[in-house]
Amino acid sequence: MYDLLFSTGSIGRINLRNRSIRAAAFEGMCPGNHVSDDLINYHVAVARGGIGMTTVAYASVSKSGLSFPHQLYLTEDEIPALQRLTGAVHKEGAAVSVQIGHCGRMADVKYSGTCLAPSGGLNLYGPTWAKTMTQEDIRSVIGDFGKAVMIARKAGFDAVEVHAGHGYLISQFLCPYTNRRKDQYGGSFENRSRFLKEVIREVLHQANGDPAVIVKMNMRDGFSRGSDIDEAIEVVKILETEGVDALVLSGGCVSKTPMYVMRGSMPIKAMAHYMKNPWMRTGSRLFARFLIKPKPFSEVFFLEDALKIRSTTMLPLIYVGGLKSGVAIEQVLQKGFEFVQIARALVHDPGFVGKLKTGEVTVSGCNTANFCIAHMYSGQMICFQHHHDIPESWRQKFMNGRSLPDDH
């Protein structure tokens, strides 16, 4: 059963024991922006659970790219701890990747010190005013991406995943809504894609084939003035020409269309309850229901757009979005995608892939109530079924896949 899923595959020079990859879902396990034992133990559990490759999520390449106090910041000082992580994952037979990125205008200045963006403006995540990046800022951040790759190599990662989607910095340059520049980095698509190209060239130069280079990109931003599928196809052409090893096809913008990224509804009461910042907690309770619009969940919700990309490129493609069952995973692979990424099913059970192989399960027990997402902004990513401190009244709602009374 699941012959394609459990066949071997390659990305660049690395060989994976099967076609499954743990998606870069933010773990929230790096207090003080440092690697923790919890982070190591979680990825070891995913590796032991049968994954082909696990991905350490949302690692910032710069101090200015930080948006959370419990987000990984890639520095030379983290290399020994990261080596412990990669070594432990490799002992379990899995490969390991690290997602590298910069949050741009979504920085929290308490941790980043500044807020950089293609075009300045109000940043609600501070709240502060985002600074329009100068040419010097742009060159500096491009260099930071290269340094992050060198750190990843020294730490023993098999791949780096450049985050160019979801409304973070590279995506902000690509998007006409967030990029209102008048210089060579703004205006036409050619100019808006220049920052992406320069980052990728620096990443590929520093990687030199090892680690492999994967890019996570948007097919659609999910709002009217954002980037759409036609420009996504042009982005794919650029990345294929530059010589990246694989693409992850995603969509949405976490600051404008967060549920386009994940689907379902956000349990806003739970999200606000766990926030430590009083301003953010109050703001979430008052306004989040208007800003975080629900979007119905269905399995393989990105497949239609992903097939459009599949028809335009020979690059290895990694499908992500709503995979909860072995049948759906196998169907996606049958449609010509080389690999799949899985997120919430592995939050619910790190052993999900191995249990598919043995036949212990055929479908994940995750009910997409999205408590894990609501909780990760202020604490560790965790499934509500493994969290013992939530009120019993909430638990019953989550068990039924429902939001809380004052949510959507």
C-alpha positions as CSV (number, residue, x, y, z in Angstrom):
1,M,0.0,0.0,0.0
2,Y,1.2,3.5,-0.8
3,D,3.9,2.4,-3.1
4,L,4.8,5.9,-4.3
5,L,4.9,7.4,-0.8
6,F,7.3,4.7,0.4
7,S,9.6,4.8,-2.7
8,T,12.9,6.6,-2.4
9,G,13.5,10.0,-4.0
10,S,16.2,12.6,-4.4
11,I,16.4,16.4,-4.0
12,G,19.7,17.7,-5.3
13,R,22.4,15.4,-3.9
14,I,20.4,14.1,-1.0
15,N,18.4,10.9,-1.0
16,L,15.3,10.5,1.0
17,R,14.0,7.1,2.2
18,N,10.5,8.0,1.2
19,R,8.5,10.9,-0.4
20,S,7.3,12.6,2.9
21,I,8.7,15.8,4.3
22,R,7.7,17.4,7.6
23,A,6.5,20.9,6.5
24,A,8.1,24.0,8.2
25,A,5.2,24.6,10.6
26,F,6.5,26.9,13.3
27,E,7.4,24.9,16.4
28,G,7.7,27.8,18.9
29,M,10.4,25.8,20.7
30,C,13.4,28.3,20.7
31,P,13.1,30.4,23.8
32,G,15.4,33.4,23.6
33,N,15.8,32.5,19.9
34,H,18.0,29.5,20.8
35,V,17.7,25.8,20.1
36,S,16.1,23.9,22.9
37,D,16.0,20.3,23.9
38,D,12.2,20.4,23.1
39,L,13.0,21.3,19.5
40,I,15.6,18.5,19.1
41,N,13.3,16.0,20.7
42,Y,10.3,16.9,18.5
43,H,12.3,16.5,15.3
44,V,13.8,13.3,16.5
45,A,10.3,12.0,17.2
46,V,9.2,12.9,13.7
47,A,12.3,11.2,12.2
48,R,11.7,8.1,14.4
49,G,8.1,8.2,13.2
50,G,9.1,7.5,9.6
51,I,9.4,10.8,7.8
52,G,11.7,11.1,4.8
53,M,12.9,14.6,5.8
54,T,12.0,16.9,8.7
55,T,12.2,20.7,8.4
56,V,13.1,23.0,11.2
57,A,10.8,26.0,10.8
58,Y,11.0,29.8,10.5
59,A,14.7,30.3,11.3
60,S,15.6,34.0,10.9
61,V,18.7,34.9,8.9
62,S,19.0,38.3,10.7
63,K,18.1,39.8,14.0
64,S,16.0,42.3,12.1
65,G,14.0,39.3,10.8
66,L,12.7,38.2,14.1
67,S,9.0,38.3,15.0
68,F,8.8,36.1,18.1
69,P,10.9,35.6,21.2
70,H,10.7,31.8,20.7
71,Q,11.8,31.8,17.1
72,L,15.2,30.4,16.0
73,Y,17.8,32.9,15.0
74,L,20.7,31.3,13.0
75,T,24.0,32.4,14.4
76,E,27.4,30.8,14.7
77,D,26.7,30.2,18.4
78,E,23.8,27.9,17.6
79,I,25.9,25.5,15.5
80,P,26.8,23.0,18.3
81,A,23.1,22.7,19.3
82,L,22.0,22.4,15.7
83,Q,24.7,19.7,15.2
84,R,23.1,17.7,18.0
85,L,19.7,18.1,16.3
86,T,20.9,17.1,12.8
87,G,23.0,14.2,14.2
88,A,20.1,12.8,16.2
89,V,17.7,13.0,13.2
90,H,20.3,11.3,10.9
91,K,20.6,8.5,13.5
92,E,16.9,7.8,13.0
93,G,17.4,7.5,9.2
94,A,15.8,10.8,8.1
95,A,17.2,13.8,6.3
96,V,16.8,17.2,7.9
97,S,16.3,20.7,6.4
98,V,16.1,24.2,7.9
99,Q,13.7,26.9,6.6
100,I,15.5,30.3,6.4
101,G,13.7,33.6,6.0
102,H,13.2,37.1,7.2
103,C,9.8,38.4,8.3
104,G,10.3,42.0,7.0
105,R,7.4,44.3,8.0
106,M,6.0,41.7,10.4
107,A,9.0,42.1,12.8
108,D,8.4,42.7,16.5
109,V,10.9,45.5,17.4
110,K,11.2,44.2,20.9
111,Y,13.2,41.3,19.4
112,S,14.3,42.5,16.0
113,G,15.4,46.0,17.1
114,T,14.1,47.4,13.8
115,C,11.4,46.7,11.2
116,L,12.5,46.6,7.6
117,A,10.2,46.4,4.5
118,P,10.3,47.0,0.8
119,S,8.0,50.0,1.5
120,G,7.5,51.7,4.8
121,G,4.2,51.8,6.7
122,L,2.4,50.9,9.8
123,N,3.3,47.5,11.3
124,L,0.6,46.2,13.6
125,Y,2.9,43.5,15.0
126,G,4.9,46.1,17.0
127,P,3.1,48.3,16.8
128,T,5.7,50.4,15.0
129,W,6.4,52.0,11.7
130,A,8.2,49.8,9.1
131,K,11.3,51.4,7.6
132,T,11.7,51.4,3.8
133,M,14.8,49.4,3.0
134,T,17.8,51.2,1.6
135,Q,20.1,49.7,-1.0
136,E,22.5,49.0,1.9
137,D,19.8,47.3,3.9
138,I,19.0,45.1,0.9
139,R,22.6,44.1,0.3
140,S,23.0,43.4,4.0
141,V,19.9,41.1,4.2
142,I,21.0,39.2,1.0
143,G,24.4,38.6,2.7
144,D,22.6,37.4,5.8
145,F,20.8,34.7,3.7
146,G,24.2,33.6,2.5
147,K,25.6,33.4,6.1
148,A,22.6,31.4,7.1
149,V,23.4,28.8,4.5
150,M,27.0,28.6,5.7
151,I,25.7,28.0,9.2
152,A,23.3,25.3,8.0
153,R,26.1,23.6,6.2
154,K,28.4,23.6,9.3
155,A,25.5,22.4,11.4
156,G,24.9,19.3,9.1
157,F,21.6,20.2,7.4
158,D,20.9,18.3,4.2
159,A,18.8,21.1,2.7
160,V,17.8,24.7,3.2
161,E,14.3,25.9,2.4
162,V,14.2,29.6,1.5
163,H,10.9,31.1,2.6
164,A,9.7,33.2,-0.3
165,G,6.0,33.0,0.4
166,H,3.3,33.8,3.0
167,G,3.8,37.6,3.1
168,Y,7.3,37.5,4.6
169,L,10.1,39.7,3.2
170,I,10.8,38.1,-0.2
171,S,7.1,37.7,-0.7
172,Q,6.7,41.4,0.3
173,F,9.0,42.4,-2.5
174,L,7.2,40.2,-5.0
175,C,3.7,41.5,-4.1
176,P,2.5,44.8,-5.7
177,Y,0.4,45.6,-2.6
178,T,3.4,45.6,-0.2
179,N,6.0,46.8,-2.7
180,R,5.5,50.4,-3.8
181,R,9.1,51.2,-4.5
182,K,10.1,53.4,-7.4
183,D,13.6,52.1,-7.9
184,Q,15.0,48.9,-9.5
185,Y,13.3,46.8,-6.8
186,G,9.7,48.0,-7.4
187,G,7.1,48.6,-10.1
188,S,7.3,46.0,-12.9
189,F,7.4,42.2,-12.2
190,E,11.0,42.2,-13.3
191,N,11.9,44.7,-10.7
192,R,9.8,43.2,-7.9
193,S,11.4,39.8,-8.5
194,R,15.0,41.2,-8.4
195,F,15.4,40.8,-4.6
196,L,14.3,37.1,-4.9
197,K,16.8,36.5,-7.7
198,E,19.6,38.1,-5.8
199,V,18.8,36.2,-2.6
200,I,18.6,32.9,-4.5
201,R,21.9,33.5,-6.3
202,E,23.6,34.2,-3.0
203,V,22.1,31.1,-1.4
204,L,23.1,28.9,-4.3
205,H,26.6,30.3,-4.3
206,Q,27.1,29.6,-0.6
207,A,25.4,26.1,-0.8
208,N,27.4,25.0,-3.9
209,G,25.2,21.9,-4.2
210,D,25.4,20.9,-0.5
211,P,23.0,21.6,1.2
212,A,20.3,21.3,-1.4
213,V,18.2,24.4,-2.0
214,I,14.4,24.3,-1.8
215,V,12.2,27.4,-2.2
216,K,8.8,27.8,-0.7
217,M,6.7,30.1,-2.8
218,N,3.1,31.4,-3.1
219,M,0.9,30.4,-6.0
220,R,-1.6,33.1,-4.9
221,D,-1.4,35.7,-2.1
222,G,-5.2,35.2,-1.6
223,F,-6.3,38.9,-1.8
224,S,-7.3,41.2,-4.6
225,R,-4.1,43.3,-4.8
226,G,-1.7,40.5,-4.2
227,S,0.3,38.3,-6.5
228,D,-1.6,35.7,-8.4
229,I,-1.0,32.5,-10.3
230,D,0.2,34.1,-13.5
231,E,3.1,35.8,-11.7
232,A,3.7,32.6,-9.8
233,I,4.4,30.8,-13.0
234,E,6.9,33.5,-13.9
235,V,8.5,33.1,-10.5
236,V,8.8,29.3,-11.2
237,K,10.6,30.1,-14.5
238,I,13.1,32.3,-12.6
239,L,13.8,29.7,-10.0
240,E,14.2,27.0,-12.6
241,T,16.6,29.1,-14.5
242,E,18.6,30.0,-11.4
243,G,19.0,26.3,-10.6
244,V,17.2,25.6,-7.4
245,D,16.7,21.9,-6.5
246,A,12.9,21.8,-5.7
247,L,9.9,24.0,-5.0
248,V,7.2,23.9,-2.3
249,L,3.9,25.3,-3.6
250,S,1.9,27.2,-1.1
251,G,-0.2,30.3,-0.9
252,G,-1.7,33.0,1.3
253,C,-0.4,35.9,3.5
254,V,-0.2,35.5,7.2
255,S,-0.9,39.2,7.9
256,K,-3.9,39.5,5.5
257,T,-5.2,36.0,4.6
258,P,-3.9,33.6,7.2
259,M,-6.6,31.0,6.8
260,Y,-5.9,30.9,3.1
261,V,-2.5,29.4,4.1
262,M,-4.0,26.8,6.5
263,R,-7.8,26.6,6.0
264,G,-10.5,26.2,8.6
265,S,-11.1,28.8,11.3
266,M,-8.9,30.2,14.0
267,P,-9.9,29.7,17.6
268,I,-9.5,33.3,18.5
269,K,-10.4,33.0,22.2
270,A,-7.7,30.4,22.7
271,M,-5.2,32.5,20.7
272,A,-5.9,35.6,22.8
273,H,-5.9,33.6,26.0
274,Y,-2.3,32.5,25.6
275,M,-0.9,35.9,24.4
276,K,1.5,37.5,26.9
277,N,1.4,41.0,25.4
278,P,-1.7,42.8,26.8
279,W,-2.0,45.0,23.7
280,M,-2.0,42.1,21.4
281,R,-4.3,40.1,23.7
282,T,-6.9,42.8,23.8
283,G,-6.6,43.6,20.1
284,S,-7.0,39.9,19.2
285,R,-10.2,39.7,21.3
286,L,-11.7,42.8,19.7
287,F,-10.6,42.6,16.1
288,A,-9.2,39.2,15.2
289,R,-12.5,37.8,14.2
290,F,-12.8,40.5,11.5
291,L,-9.2,40.2,10.3
292,I,-8.8,36.4,10.4
293,K,-11.6,35.2,8.1
294,P,-12.3,31.5,8.1
295,K,-11.9,29.6,4.9
296,P,-13.4,26.1,4.6
297,F,-11.0,23.2,5.0
298,S,-10.8,20.4,2.4
299,E,-8.1,17.9,1.8
300,V,-5.5,18.9,-0.9
301,F,-6.9,22.4,-1.0
302,F,-3.9,23.7,-3.1
303,L,-4.0,20.9,-5.7
304,E,-5.8,22.7,-8.5
305,D,-3.3,25.6,-8.6
306,A,-0.4,23.2,-8.0
307,L,-1.3,21.2,-11.1
308,K,-1.2,24.5,-13.1
309,I,2.4,24.9,-11.9
310,R,3.2,21.2,-12.5
311,S,2.3,21.7,-16.2
312,T,4.9,24.5,-16.6
313,T,8.1,23.1,-15.1
314,M,10.4,20.1,-14.9
315,L,11.6,21.1,-11.4
316,P,10.9,18.6,-8.6
317,L,7.7,19.9,-6.9
318,I,6.7,19.4,-3.3
319,Y,3.0,19.5,-2.6
320,V,1.7,21.0,0.7
321,G,-1.8,21.8,1.9
322,G,-4.4,19.7,3.6
323,L,-2.9,16.2,3.5
324,K,-4.5,14.0,6.2
325,S,-4.8,10.5,4.7
326,G,-2.6,8.0,2.9
327,V,-5.0,7.9,0.0
328,A,-4.8,11.7,-0.6
329,I,-1.0,11.5,-0.3
330,E,-0.8,8.7,-2.9
331,Q,-3.2,10.5,-5.2
332,V,-1.1,13.7,-5.1
333,L,2.1,11.7,-5.9
334,Q,0.3,10.0,-8.8
335,K,-0.4,13.4,-10.3
336,G,3.3,14.0,-10.8
337,F,4.5,15.7,-7.6
338,E,7.8,14.3,-6.4
339,F,7.2,14.8,-2.7
340,V,4.6,15.9,-0.2
341,Q,4.9,18.0,2.9
342,I,2.8,17.3,6.0
343,A,2.2,19.7,8.9
344,R,-0.8,19.3,11.2
345,A,-1.0,15.5,11.0
346,L,2.6,15.5,12.4
347,V,1.7,17.9,15.2
348,H,-1.1,15.6,16.1
349,D,1.1,12.5,15.9
350,P,4.9,12.6,15.0
351,G,4.6,8.9,14.1
352,F,1.9,9.4,11.4
353,V,4.0,8.4,8.4
354,G,5.3,5.2,10.1
355,K,1.8,4.3,11.1
356,L,0.6,4.7,7.5
357,K,3.3,2.2,6.4
358,T,2.4,-0.4,9.0
359,G,-1.3,0.1,8.4
360,E,-2.0,1.2,12.0
361,V,-3.7,4.3,10.6
362,T,-5.0,5.4,7.2
363,V,-6.2,8.9,8.2
364,S,-4.7,11.4,10.7
365,G,-6.7,12.0,13.9
366,C,-6.2,15.7,13.4
367,N,-9.6,17.4,13.1
368,T,-8.1,20.8,11.9
369,A,-9.5,22.7,14.9
370,N,-6.3,24.8,14.6
371,F,-5.6,25.0,18.3
372,C,-1.9,24.2,17.5
373,I,-1.8,27.4,15.4
374,A,-3.5,29.6,17.9
375,H,-1.1,28.4,20.6
376,M,2.2,28.6,18.7
377,Y,2.2,32.4,18.5
378,S,2.8,32.7,22.2
379,G,4.1,29.2,23.2
380,Q,5.1,25.8,21.8
381,M,3.2,24.3,18.9
382,I,1.1,21.6,20.5
383,C,-2.0,19.6,19.7
384,F,-4.9,20.3,22.1
385,Q,-5.3,16.5,22.6
386,H,-1.8,16.5,24.3
387,H,-2.4,19.8,26.2
388,H,-3.7,19.2,29.7
389,D,-4.2,22.8,30.8
390,I,-7.1,23.9,28.6
391,P,-10.5,24.3,30.1
392,E,-12.7,21.2,29.7
393,S,-15.4,23.3,28.0
394,W,-12.8,24.2,25.3
395,R,-11.7,20.6,25.0
396,Q,-15.2,19.5,24.0
397,K,-15.4,22.1,21.4
398,F,-12.0,21.2,19.9
399,M,-12.8,17.5,20.0
400,N,-15.8,18.2,17.7
401,G,-13.6,20.3,15.4
402,R,-15.5,23.5,16.4
403,S,-14.4,27.0,17.3
404,L,-15.1,28.5,20.7
405,P,-18.4,30.4,21.4
406,D,-16.9,33.9,20.8
407,D,-15.0,32.8,17.7
408,H,-16.3,32.7,14.1
